[in-house]
């Protein structure tokens, strides 16, 4: 197949012409559009193929292992991934929590090449290694925090606790909600006990989520909270003398609970709120994403001959295009789907940069994985029609740069 490098020269006609908002960007990366919506209204099924393949492999291995690994929740999750079903944000939160907790077990089984280990199989059922960065990206795009303000109640339903930071009086902090007089109110605990209480809350959530049996000595089902004490799992709050012993910690491994990972998981959850760039952009109706990616092969079809070929831009050419856009003052040259007749006003570039250091680049703050030479932009969308009719509905998902370029044919094969 013919491969063509697109370049620009110093002529006044060559270079950037406009940025189009498109549904299917040629660079195969969507921008991030932040707007305030309910968690229940957001669903996603654009998980990577590697996550789907991992789920398929997990199902196969579990069948070979007499279906003894994973809870019903994990088995359902795998089928959802394989079937391409849309996942709600609470499910994605749950996916992230599980993958973080089980990562140690998965990596240990991988090092030992023990592909029959339940920790290995369960991890695959939830999408494997590719699912975690995808889940975190989706949560960032939705403006959600990781950690203390998102845990599960005893019915396995996500309760989002964002916005409870100021719900308690001085000296107290909220850990989710509790029922009082028939209605939900903030569960305020003393700041001095916050980490211990949070540990109990999340530990209880984990045990319910994984389906760990929790019957007391008299045969009654115990509904939490739980706490760890001197190598034992105990019922009740940590400050009561009425706790009952349930399991030694090593026994929890039978239920795919990586006890060693629990402290790190709890520490992460209690680390406090970080700067939420997503929330800032939500308020301002802004879009951020890559405008051009170096050396990305883009399929094209010759309109005259019908010949299929591929084009790409080098990082040097992308830099020239970016600089020429600024020089020619085309920061507000925007249209929809490359339709020159559908130009939009009150949409303009407010920030732009070329990636110099992939690891330290600011694009990582928004969940992207930048590469050196990539061109990023942030657009302010002041046009209400564009935001409501195109961005919020998903009719446009990414940026596509258009302009006048000349061909440098590298191969005709």
Protein Blocks (a to p, Z undefined) as FASTA:
>chain_A
ZZddddddfbfkgccfbdcddfbdfklpacdddddddfklpccfkbcfklmmmmmmmmmm
mmmnoopgocfklmmmmmmmmnopacdfklmmmmmmmmmmmmmmmmmmmmnopakbfklm
mmmmnopjmlmmmmmmmmmmnopaehjkoccdfkopacdfehilmmpcehiacehjadee
hiacdddddfklmmmmmmmmmmmmmmmmnopacddfkopacebjaddeehiacedjfkbc
kbccfbdfklmmmnopafklmmmmmmmmmnopaddfklmmmmnopadddfbdghiacddd
dfklopacdddddfklmmmmmmmmmmnopmlgcceehiaklccehiacfbdcddfblklp
mklmnopacdehiacdddddfblklmmmmmmnomagbdcdddddddddfbfZZ
